[in-house]
Amino acid sequence: MHTEVKTARVGELEVAYQSLGEGPPLLLIMGSGSTMDLWPPVVLERLSSRFQVIVFDHRGMGLTSSPPGPFTIEQLADDAAGLLAALGLQSARVLGWSMGAY
C-alpha cells in the first residue's frame, strides 16, 4: 500500500510523511535509524481501514531534512507534535516501535 509522500514544514524541518485512510488520526512513530517505509504494508492496510494513519521520517532520516545533529528524544517528540499541528490535528492516537515508543 503506497500513497504519495508529502512534506510539511515543522520549524526548521521539511518533514516527509504519508497519510492513509480515514477516521480518527493514528500517528505511527518508527524506531531510530528507520524510515516510514519499514512499516509492513499489511499493518498499514489494516490500520488505515479504521484510522487516518500518518507515518513519517524522523529528522535526518529518509526524505526529511537533516539539520546539524546530534538529535535528542525531546527534539524527535517535538517534531512529531509539530507534524500533527502542521496537519491541523490537535491530537492523535500514537503507536511507536522501539525508540518510537518513547
Buried (B, 14 or more C-beta within 10 A) or exposed (E): BEEEBEBBEBEEBEBBBBBBBEEEBBBBBBBEEBBBBEBEEEBBEBBBEEBBBBBBBBBBBBBBBEEEEEBEEEBBEBBBBBBBEBBEBEEBEBBBBEBBEE
